[in-house]
Amino acid sequence: MRAIIERLSRSVVLRRRLPAQFGKRQIYVSPGSALRYWGKMDSVDPKLLRNVDQLVRPNDVVWDVGANVGLFAFSAAAKAGAGGKVLAVEPDAWLVSLLIRSAGVEDPKAAPVHVLSAAVGDVLGVSSFHIAGRGRASNHLAGYANTQAGGTAQIQLVLTVTLDWLLQHSPPPYLVKIDVEGAESIVLAGAERLLAQVRPRILCEVNGESTETVTMLLKKHRYVLEDADADVSSRQPLDHAVWSTLATPLPQ
């Protein structure tokens, strides 16, 4: 039954509004990304929304790497306000079309959201990008498949950039969210200047196979790692990155 619902949901586009604390902004989403988008927006990913609420400040510059339908990006835009800026980076051409539609919805109280159609890695180039057979939230670069993908429905050729390259074309961020289905180690490997000089906070989903590399790269640049899914009052420094890692730079 789930497989049938997933198949029927792939091309469905819904207009939804963000929860009240994010200004009830209208965005375009799809249960073809994740079936939970059939439900209420405040129950789609409450931990992610809680982190937006706690981490994004007025006038912040925020980068959303692996933006999907833009739940994080547009919630961050509401928190950053008109003085902020949000960059949403997403390689899937179909999801990019939804992001562009959502970015076109006028909201004078929110930061503008700019959409970049690209994947992020450790080199500039062209890569194969796999559209998941199940929800598009499991899309991934070639070589980084996960068990939730359900095989490959389509392969797209995508431009690949680095975070350090983005620094030449976008204001430096205060916060970078990374959700790239296992490729987070190469994303951070292409961010040496960003981590050493700009030193934004990093909110990163970490696949088990990349734990050691992600931990090494962040600790090399003197970041403190915490579990972003834990309540703020109970967060403690971690020895290793976890599934939802919040990395905060120590003073230079």
Residue frames as qw, qx, qy, qz and C-alpha x, y, z in Angstrom:
[[0.000, 0.885, 0.465, 0.000, 0.00, 0.00, 0.00],
 [0.310, -0.782, 0.095, 0.531, 2.81, 2.44, 0.89],
 [0.409, -0.123, 0.592, 0.683, 4.49, 1.81, -2.46],
 [0.198, 0.630, 0.658, 0.360, 1.25, 2.62, -4.29],
 [0.154, -0.933, -0.259, 0.195, 0.78, 5.87, -2.31],
 [0.415, -0.571, 0.314, 0.635, 4.39, 6.86, -2.99],
 [0.372, 0.167, 0.664, 0.627, 3.97, 6.27, -6.71],
 [0.065, 0.781, 0.573, 0.240, 0.73, 8.28, -6.87],
 [0.307, -0.878, -0.154, 0.333, 2.34, 11.11, -4.86],
 [0.664, -0.092, 0.238, 0.702, 5.39, 11.69, -7.07],
 [0.236, 0.343, 0.333, 0.846, 4.01, 14.52, -9.18],
 [0.266, -0.811, -0.518, -0.067, 1.59, 16.01, -6.64],
 [0.274, 0.253, -0.206, 0.905, 2.20, 19.65, -5.68],
 [0.342, -0.728, -0.589, 0.077, 0.48, 21.13, -2.62],
 [0.056, 0.647, -0.135, 0.748, 0.27, 24.70, -1.35],
 [0.644, -0.497, -0.519, 0.262, 0.96, 24.74, 2.35],
 [0.084, -0.885, 0.129, -0.440, 1.60, 27.42, 4.98],
 [0.448, 0.247, -0.660, 0.550, 4.46, 27.38, 7.44],
 [0.447, -0.563, -0.635, 0.284, 3.59, 27.28, 11.15],
 [0.111, -0.956, -0.252, -0.097, 2.61, 30.55, 12.85],
 [0.528, -0.716, 0.150, 0.430, 6.08, 31.22, 14.34],
 [0.451, -0.115, 0.522, 0.715, 7.38, 31.42, 10.75],
 [0.168, 0.340, -0.101, -0.920, 4.77, 33.89, 9.54],
 [0.644, 0.403, 0.597, -0.258, 2.41, 31.36, 7.93],
 [0.170, 0.571, -0.496, -0.632, 4.24, 31.88, 4.66],
 [0.889, 0.330, 0.178, -0.263, 2.88, 29.93, 1.71],
 [0.081, -0.541, 0.768, 0.332, 5.27, 27.44, 0.11],
 [0.831, 0.266, -0.286, -0.395, 4.91, 24.68, -2.45],
 [0.373, -0.416, 0.821, -0.118, 5.65, 21.15, -1.26],
 [0.719, 0.194, -0.514, -0.426, 5.13, 17.62, -2.50],
 [0.830, -0.315, 0.405, -0.219, 4.41, 14.26, -0.84],
 [0.882, 0.429, -0.148, 0.128, 6.61, 12.98, -3.66],
 [0.187, 0.678, -0.555, 0.445, 9.47, 14.26, -1.53],
 [0.081, 0.051, -0.889, 0.449, 8.18, 12.66, 1.68],
 [0.291, -0.488, -0.766, -0.300, 4.71, 11.32, 2.45],
 [0.283, -0.502, -0.551, 0.604, 4.55, 13.39, 5.64],
 [0.001, 0.101, -0.140, -0.985, 3.83, 16.45, 3.47],
 [0.301, -0.456, -0.713, -0.440, 0.27, 15.15, 3.16],
 [0.448, -0.612, -0.585, 0.286, -0.12, 16.20, 6.81],
 [0.145, -0.982, -0.120, 0.011, 0.13, 19.45, 8.74],
 [0.502, 0.703, -0.298, 0.407, 3.30, 21.47, 8.30],
 [0.301, -0.730, 0.459, -0.407, 4.08, 21.74, 12.00],
 [0.855, -0.264, 0.429, -0.125, 4.31, 17.94, 12.20],
 [0.789, 0.572, -0.222, 0.020, 6.48, 17.40, 9.10],
 [0.720, 0.180, -0.400, 0.538, 9.83, 17.81, 10.89],
 [0.404, -0.890, -0.166, -0.129, 9.35, 19.43, 14.33],
 [0.724, -0.472, 0.082, 0.496, 13.00, 19.01, 15.36],
 [0.495, 0.278, 0.290, 0.770, 14.21, 20.80, 12.24],
 [0.079, -0.797, -0.294, -0.522, 11.76, 23.65, 12.81],
 [0.615, -0.764, -0.122, 0.153, 12.81, 23.87, 16.45],
 [0.680, -0.205, 0.158, 0.686, 16.43, 24.29, 15.34],
 [0.246, 0.565, 0.312, 0.723, 15.46, 27.05, 12.90],
 [0.357, -0.857, -0.268, -0.259, 13.62, 28.80, 15.72],
 [0.695, -0.663, 0.010, 0.277, 16.62, 28.54, 18.06],
 [0.696, -0.155, 0.277, 0.644, 19.53, 29.11, 15.69],
 [0.335, 0.505, 0.371, 0.703, 18.46, 31.76, 13.16],
 [0.209, -0.571, -0.325, 0.724, 18.62, 35.41, 14.27],
 [0.334, 0.892, 0.231, -0.196, 17.32, 38.61, 12.66],
 [0.251, 0.886, -0.324, -0.216, 19.45, 39.74, 9.67],
 [0.621, -0.355, 0.670, 0.199, 21.31, 36.41, 9.43],
 [0.522, 0.489, -0.557, -0.421, 22.69, 34.97, 6.20],
 [0.725, -0.137, 0.643, -0.207, 21.75, 31.28, 5.99],
 [0.372, 0.375, -0.727, -0.439, 22.76, 28.62, 3.47],
 [0.814, -0.006, 0.451, -0.366, 20.55, 25.56, 3.03],
 [0.189, 0.469, -0.799, -0.327, 22.57, 22.83, 1.28],
 [0.141, -0.171, -0.969, -0.105, 20.26, 20.07, 0.09],
 [0.270, -0.010, 0.217, -0.938, 17.18, 22.27, 0.36],
 [0.119, 0.337, 0.934, 0.012, 14.60, 19.77, -0.97],
 [0.024, 0.738, 0.585, 0.335, 11.22, 21.61, -0.93],
 [0.166, 0.523, -0.119, 0.828, 12.62, 24.38, 1.29],
 [0.592, -0.681, -0.428, -0.053, 11.09, 23.73, 4.71],
 [0.625, -0.432, -0.144, 0.635, 14.32, 24.87, 6.39],
 [0.350, 0.180, 0.224, 0.892, 15.09, 27.64, 3.89],
 [0.174, -0.595, -0.362, -0.696, 11.74, 29.42, 4.06],
 [0.622, -0.695, -0.350, 0.086, 11.40, 29.00, 7.82],
 [0.603, -0.269, -0.046, 0.750, 14.89, 30.50, 8.18],
 [0.171, 0.403, 0.296, 0.849, 13.85, 33.37, 5.90],
 [0.397, -0.757, -0.384, -0.348, 10.99, 34.18, 8.24],
 [0.686, -0.611, -0.187, 0.349, 13.28, 34.19, 11.30],
 [0.549, -0.041, 0.119, 0.826, 16.04, 36.21, 9.58],
 [0.102, 0.813, 0.330, -0.469, 13.55, 38.87, 8.51],
 [0.527, 0.840, 0.128, 0.019, 13.80, 41.39, 5.71],
 [0.041, -0.894, 0.441, 0.064, 17.44, 42.21, 6.58],
 [0.647, -0.321, 0.683, 0.112, 18.60, 38.62, 6.15],
 [0.528, 0.497, -0.525, -0.446, 19.46, 36.47, 3.13],
 [0.780, -0.112, 0.602, -0.130, 18.88, 32.77, 2.44],
 [0.353, 0.485, -0.681, -0.421, 20.57, 30.66, -0.23],
 [0.849, 0.010, 0.447, -0.282, 18.80, 27.37, -1.06],
 [0.171, 0.522, -0.762, -0.343, 21.03, 24.91, -2.94],
 [0.762, 0.110, 0.570, -0.287, 19.30, 21.90, -4.52],
 [0.113, -0.316, 0.762, 0.554, 20.35, 19.69, -7.49],
 [0.302, 0.381, 0.872, 0.058, 16.99, 18.03, -8.33],
 [0.008, 0.134, 0.377, 0.917, 15.50, 20.05, -11.22],
 [0.352, -0.559, -0.652, -0.373, 11.91, 19.24, -10.19],
 [0.482, -0.635, -0.445, 0.408, 12.43, 20.30, -6.58],
 [0.296, -0.156, 0.077, 0.939, 14.20, 23.43, -7.82],
 [0.124, -0.409, -0.519, -0.740, 11.04, 24.34, -9.71],
 [0.474, -0.692, -0.544, -0.024, 9.07, 24.16, -6.44],
 [0.503, -0.442, -0.200, 0.715, 11.69, 26.26, -4.62],
 [0.160, 0.091, 0.276, 0.944, 11.53, 28.93, -7.31],
 [0.298, -0.590, -0.564, -0.496, 7.71, 29.03, -7.07],
 [0.550, -0.664, -0.436, 0.257, 7.91, 29.38, -3.29],
 [0.450, -0.255, -0.024, 0.856, 10.62, 32.05, -3.54],
 [0.045, 0.322, 0.414, 0.850, 8.30, 34.05, -5.79],
 [0.356, -0.727, -0.582, -0.079, 5.65, 34.35, -3.08],
 [0.113, 0.644, -0.169, 0.738, 5.92, 37.91, -1.77],
 [0.658, -0.623, -0.387, 0.174, 6.65, 38.26, 1.94],
 [0.208, 0.818, -0.167, 0.509, 8.07, 41.69, 2.79],
 [0.571, -0.731, 0.280, -0.247, 8.77, 40.62, 6.37],
 [0.931, -0.168, 0.281, 0.161, 11.00, 37.70, 5.37],
 [0.276, -0.577, 0.560, 0.527, 14.48, 37.43, 3.92],
 [0.678, 0.519, -0.309, -0.419, 14.71, 36.87, 0.17],
 [0.788, -0.179, 0.584, 0.076, 15.42, 33.24, -0.75],
 [0.392, 0.654, -0.509, -0.400, 17.76, 32.74, -3.71],
 [0.933, 0.026, 0.343, -0.105, 17.75, 29.30, -5.36],
 [0.115, 0.650, -0.690, -0.296, 20.84, 27.68, -6.85],
 [0.962, 0.158, 0.025, -0.223, 20.36, 24.54, -8.95],
 [0.422, 0.601, -0.658, 0.170, 23.52, 22.59, -8.12],
 [0.891, -0.338, -0.277, 0.123, 24.96, 19.81, -5.98],
 [0.155, -0.881, 0.406, -0.188, 27.72, 20.54, -3.46],
 [0.972, -0.039, -0.112, 0.203, 30.90, 18.49, -3.16],
 [0.606, -0.613, 0.179, 0.474, 34.67, 18.87, -2.93],
 [0.353, -0.140, 0.503, 0.776, 35.38, 19.90, -6.54],
 [0.453, 0.527, -0.011, -0.719, 33.82, 21.95, -9.32],
 [0.046, -0.154, 0.898, 0.410, 32.47, 19.70, -12.03],
 [0.687, -0.006, -0.278, -0.672, 29.55, 17.63, -13.28],
 [0.188, -0.167, 0.926, -0.282, 28.16, 14.65, -11.38],
 [0.421, -0.258, -0.767, -0.410, 25.47, 12.01, -11.72],
 [0.304, -0.125, 0.498, -0.802, 22.57, 12.63, -9.37],
 [0.196, -0.197, -0.948, -0.155, 20.14, 9.80, -8.59],
 [0.516, -0.246, 0.009, -0.821, 16.43, 10.53, -8.14],
 [0.247, -0.129, 0.897, -0.343, 15.22, 8.06, -5.52],
 [0.264, -0.213, -0.850, -0.402, 12.68, 5.42, -6.44],
 [0.282, -0.630, -0.686, 0.231, 10.78, 6.31, -3.28],
 [0.091, -0.951, -0.231, 0.183, 10.60, 9.81, -1.74],
 [0.528, 0.714, -0.087, 0.451, 12.79, 12.48, -3.31],
 [0.419, -0.852, 0.268, -0.164, 14.12, 13.28, 0.18],
 [0.820, -0.317, 0.432, 0.203, 16.43, 10.30, -0.45],
 [0.652, 0.743, -0.072, 0.131, 17.90, 11.64, -3.70],
 [0.650, -0.623, 0.300, 0.314, 21.68, 11.34, -3.71],
 [0.247, 0.757, -0.540, -0.272, 24.90, 11.82, -5.62],
 [0.887, 0.240, -0.391, -0.054, 26.27, 8.72, -7.34],
 [0.538, 0.265, -0.661, 0.451, 28.10, 6.56, -4.81],
 [0.077, -0.156, 0.571, -0.802, 26.10, 7.71, -1.81],
 [0.572, -0.302, -0.554, -0.524, 22.90, 5.62, -1.98],
 [0.247, -0.229, 0.708, -0.620, 21.04, 4.80, 1.23],
 [0.053, 0.179, 0.982, -0.028, 18.55, 2.11, 2.19],
 [0.271, 0.568, 0.517, -0.580, 15.61, 4.54, 2.08],
 [0.136, 0.408, -0.413, -0.803, 16.08, 5.42, -1.61],
 [0.729, 0.330, 0.528, -0.284, 14.25, 2.39, -3.00],
 [0.660, 0.260, 0.516, 0.480, 16.48, 2.25, -6.04],
 [0.118, -0.352, 0.209, 0.905, 16.86, 4.87, -8.75],
 [0.489, 0.664, 0.518, -0.229, 13.95, 6.29, -10.75],
 [0.504, 0.838, 0.067, 0.197, 16.09, 8.61, -12.88],
 [0.656, -0.310, 0.045, 0.686, 19.65, 9.92, -13.20],
 [0.221, 0.967, 0.115, 0.047, 20.27, 13.63, -13.80],
 [0.647, 0.196, -0.110, 0.729, 23.57, 15.27, -14.71],
 [0.269, -0.935, -0.231, 0.018, 24.13, 18.15, -12.29],
 [0.305, 0.726, -0.319, 0.528, 26.65, 20.92, -11.77],
 [0.758, -0.473, -0.337, 0.298, 28.76, 20.40, -8.65],
 [0.117, 0.810, -0.208, 0.535, 30.18, 23.35, -6.69],
 [0.566, -0.128, -0.609, 0.540, 32.02, 23.71, -3.39],
 [0.316, -0.851, -0.383, 0.170, 31.12, 25.78, -0.35],
 [0.435, -0.483, 0.135, 0.748, 34.37, 27.70, -0.75],
 [0.208, 0.248, 0.555, 0.766, 33.38, 28.53, -4.34],
 [0.152, -0.770, -0.589, -0.192, 30.02, 29.79, -3.09],
 [0.408, -0.673, -0.195, 0.585, 31.86, 32.27, -0.86],
 [0.286, -0.111, 0.358, 0.882, 32.93, 34.07, -4.04],
 [0.133, -0.314, -0.600, -0.723, 29.31, 34.56, -5.09],
 [0.501, -0.661, -0.487, -0.273, 27.24, 34.87, -1.91],
 [0.229, -0.742, 0.346, -0.526, 27.54, 36.77, 1.37],
 [0.291, 0.218, -0.878, 0.310, 29.27, 34.66, 4.07],
 [0.626, -0.466, -0.502, -0.374, 26.79, 32.70, 6.16],
 [0.355, -0.518, 0.530, -0.570, 26.17, 32.68, 9.90],
 [0.688, -0.064, 0.663, -0.287, 24.52, 29.25, 9.66],
 [0.413, 0.330, -0.706, -0.470, 24.88, 26.42, 7.13],
 [0.789, -0.026, 0.489, -0.371, 22.44, 23.52, 7.12],
 [0.247, 0.421, -0.800, -0.350, 23.66, 20.39, 5.28],
 [0.737, 0.077, 0.591, -0.319, 21.43, 17.45, 4.34],
 [0.426, 0.597, -0.522, -0.436, 22.97, 15.59, 1.42],
 [0.966, 0.037, 0.039, -0.252, 22.22, 11.91, 2.04],
 [0.933, -0.172, 0.161, 0.273, 25.70, 10.64, 2.89],
 [0.634, 0.528, 0.034, 0.564, 27.82, 13.11, 0.88],
 [0.303, -0.951, -0.046, -0.049, 28.39, 15.45, 3.85],
 [0.727, -0.434, 0.226, 0.482, 32.06, 14.45, 4.12],
 [0.526, 0.260, 0.365, 0.722, 32.87, 15.78, 0.63],
 [0.035, -0.897, -0.294, -0.328, 30.72, 18.89, 1.23],
 [0.501, -0.851, 0.074, 0.142, 32.86, 19.75, 4.27],
 [0.739, -0.141, 0.318, 0.577, 36.06, 18.76, 2.47],
 [0.368, 0.519, 0.354, 0.685, 35.26, 21.51, -0.03],
 [0.253, -0.899, -0.234, -0.269, 34.80, 24.07, 2.75],
 [0.702, -0.121, -0.281, 0.643, 38.31, 24.62, 4.12],
 [0.156, 0.283, -0.044, 0.945, 38.21, 28.40, 3.77],
 [0.491, -0.561, -0.317, -0.587, 34.62, 28.60, 5.04],
 [0.799, -0.481, -0.350, 0.089, 35.45, 26.62, 8.19],
 [0.661, -0.090, -0.204, 0.717, 38.82, 28.29, 8.83],
 [0.185, 0.118, 0.011, 0.976, 37.91, 31.94, 8.16],
 [0.396, -0.394, -0.288, -0.778, 34.14, 32.49, 8.13],
 [0.118, 0.020, -0.876, 0.467, 33.41, 29.88, 10.83],
 [0.567, -0.254, -0.181, -0.763, 29.62, 29.60, 10.57],
 [0.579, -0.120, 0.701, -0.398, 27.59, 27.30, 12.76],
 [0.346, 0.180, -0.810, -0.439, 26.92, 24.01, 10.97],
 [0.706, 0.013, 0.494, -0.508, 23.73, 21.96, 11.26],
 [0.354, 0.426, -0.750, -0.362, 24.50, 18.70, 9.51],
 [0.942, -0.040, 0.152, -0.297, 22.77, 15.36, 9.00],
 [0.006, 0.623, -0.779, -0.071, 25.55, 12.76, 9.27],
 [0.920, 0.112, -0.294, -0.235, 25.31, 9.31, 7.74],
 [0.839, -0.492, 0.227, 0.052, 27.04, 6.60, 9.79],
 [0.867, 0.214, 0.138, 0.429, 29.67, 5.88, 7.14],
 [0.363, 0.689, -0.044, 0.625, 30.82, 9.50, 7.11],
 [0.571, -0.805, -0.162, -0.005, 30.94, 9.95, 10.90],
 [0.744, -0.364, 0.073, 0.556, 34.71, 9.70, 11.28],
 [0.450, 0.319, 0.266, 0.791, 35.52, 12.02, 8.37],
 [0.154, -0.811, -0.282, -0.488, 32.96, 14.64, 9.40],
 [0.659, -0.724, -0.115, 0.168, 34.22, 14.54, 12.98],
 [0.700, -0.154, 0.140, 0.683, 37.83, 14.96, 11.86],
 [0.294, 0.510, 0.296, 0.752, 37.09, 17.86, 9.51],
 [0.301, -0.843, -0.236, -0.378, 35.06, 19.80, 12.07],
 [0.711, -0.659, -0.034, 0.244, 37.40, 19.20, 15.00],
 [0.665, 0.149, 0.139, 0.718, 40.38, 20.13, 12.83],
 [0.096, 0.544, 0.151, 0.820, 38.86, 23.61, 12.66],
 [0.113, -0.032, -0.625, 0.772, 38.04, 23.68, 16.40],
 [0.531, -0.298, -0.294, -0.737, 34.31, 23.12, 16.30],
 [0.288, -0.086, 0.802, -0.516, 32.36, 21.80, 19.29],
 [0.384, -0.114, -0.770, -0.496, 29.89, 19.06, 18.33],
 [0.374, 0.032, 0.630, -0.680, 26.47, 18.58, 19.95],
 [0.132, 0.347, 0.913, 0.169, 23.34, 16.53, 19.27],
 [0.170, -0.077, -0.164, -0.969, 20.96, 18.95, 17.55],
 [0.524, -0.357, -0.651, -0.417, 18.00, 16.65, 18.28],
 [0.455, -0.347, -0.662, 0.483, 18.53, 16.95, 22.05],
 [0.185, -0.930, -0.312, -0.051, 16.86, 19.66, 24.11],
 [0.286, 0.778, -0.250, 0.500, 19.08, 22.73, 24.46],
 [0.506, -0.718, 0.319, -0.356, 19.24, 22.32, 28.24],
 [0.893, -0.270, 0.360, 0.008, 20.66, 18.80, 27.95],
 [0.749, 0.624, -0.165, 0.153, 23.17, 19.24, 25.10],
 [0.630, -0.648, 0.343, 0.257, 26.74, 18.21, 25.89],
 [0.236, 0.709, -0.581, -0.321, 29.94, 18.26, 23.80],
 [0.973, 0.108, 0.169, -0.115, 30.35, 15.03, 21.82],
 [0.511, -0.453, 0.607, 0.408, 33.43, 13.08, 20.85],
 [0.256, 0.073, 0.782, 0.563, 31.94, 12.18, 17.47],
 [0.375, 0.053, -0.249, -0.892, 29.35, 13.53, 15.07],
 [0.366, 0.243, 0.849, -0.293, 25.86, 12.05, 15.38],
 [0.330, 0.528, 0.730, 0.280, 22.89, 11.78, 13.01],
 [0.066, 0.907, 0.260, 0.324, 21.86, 15.41, 13.60],
 [0.655, -0.221, -0.178, 0.700, 25.00, 17.33, 14.49],
 [0.016, 0.989, 0.089, 0.117, 25.21, 20.97, 15.53],
 [0.742, 0.006, -0.081, 0.666, 28.79, 22.26, 15.21],
 [0.120, -0.987, -0.105, -0.021, 29.70, 25.54, 16.89],
 [0.631, 0.495, -0.280, 0.528, 33.12, 27.18, 16.35],
 [0.599, -0.587, -0.238, 0.490, 35.33, 27.94, 19.31],
 [0.050, 0.980, -0.072, -0.178, 36.75, 31.49, 19.45],
 [0.754, 0.526, -0.190, 0.345, 39.92, 31.95, 17.39]]
